[in-house]
Amino acid sequence: MTSTPRRLVAALACRNNGSRLYGKPLQKLIGETTILDQIVNAIRRFPVIEQIVLGISEGSANVAFVDFAHERDVSYVFGDPQDVLHRLVLCGRLGRASDVFRITTECPWFDYDLLMPAWQRHVANNNDITVCDRLPEGLHFEIYRLEALERSHEHGTAMDRSEFCSSYARTHPDEFKIEVLLPPLELQRMDLRVTVDNPEDLILCREIAKACNNSMPLVSVCEIAAFLDMRLDLKALVAPFVVPEPLWNVL
């Protein structure tokens, strides 16, 4: 008996509302390239991710993401503004996914070097969830069996279904087979922050994009860390927002 082929689909939850910075995914990163453009361009360099689906929050403020999807030939679904986890589930179902690749749409880059090892281990070890951790904040990604997302949604609280949609799995690790991959020790830089949640974060990420333009869209963790170590002014700019703690403390 042959096993069912695995199908990995990227689920990108999108919304424009934000109290600290409005319209984060559609903010310009460099030139006319938005943060969401950068994410889509990078994901498309990895054929193992067979489809990209935007999980768009319902509401007229988010119509711009529909235009984005049509212009970039990306699939999309609408879902509840507060229930981010269900939007990820809907993305997986639309894409006929066995597994879902998740990054947040305010994080322009992720650890590209870990993607293929993570996917291979996810399949080979029959994991429910495979993630990376202890990277600079914002450079992580997560791979879930679609069934694991559905189970998290079914059993989780409203908070677990919110933007903190990995919360249920992180607080109930015994219910899932979870594997956490770490980068090389020199790249375990939880003192650095590379995500856009505040205007200061956007300034920093634009400077990275400008300095590393020749490497776009696949700017490496090493290149980002080396650049920020030379720019103490940028590190100081976002220092108040850094959270130097691992997310998946289930090693």
FENLIN-V408126 format. One record per helix or strand of 2 or more residues. SS is the DSSP state (hx for helix, st for strand). FROM is the first residue (numbers start at 1). TO is the last residue. If there is no record, write none. Layout:
((SS/FROM/TO) (SS/FROM/TO))
//
This chain:
((st/8/14) (hx/24/26) (st/28/30) (st/33/34) (hx/35/43) (st/49/57) (hx/60/72) (st/75/79) (hx/84/94) (st/99/102) (hx/112/124) (st/129/133) (st/142/145) (hx/146/155) (hx/167/171) (hx/173/175) (st/178/182) (hx/185/187) (hx/199/211) (hx/213/215) (hx/221/230) (hx/232/241))
//
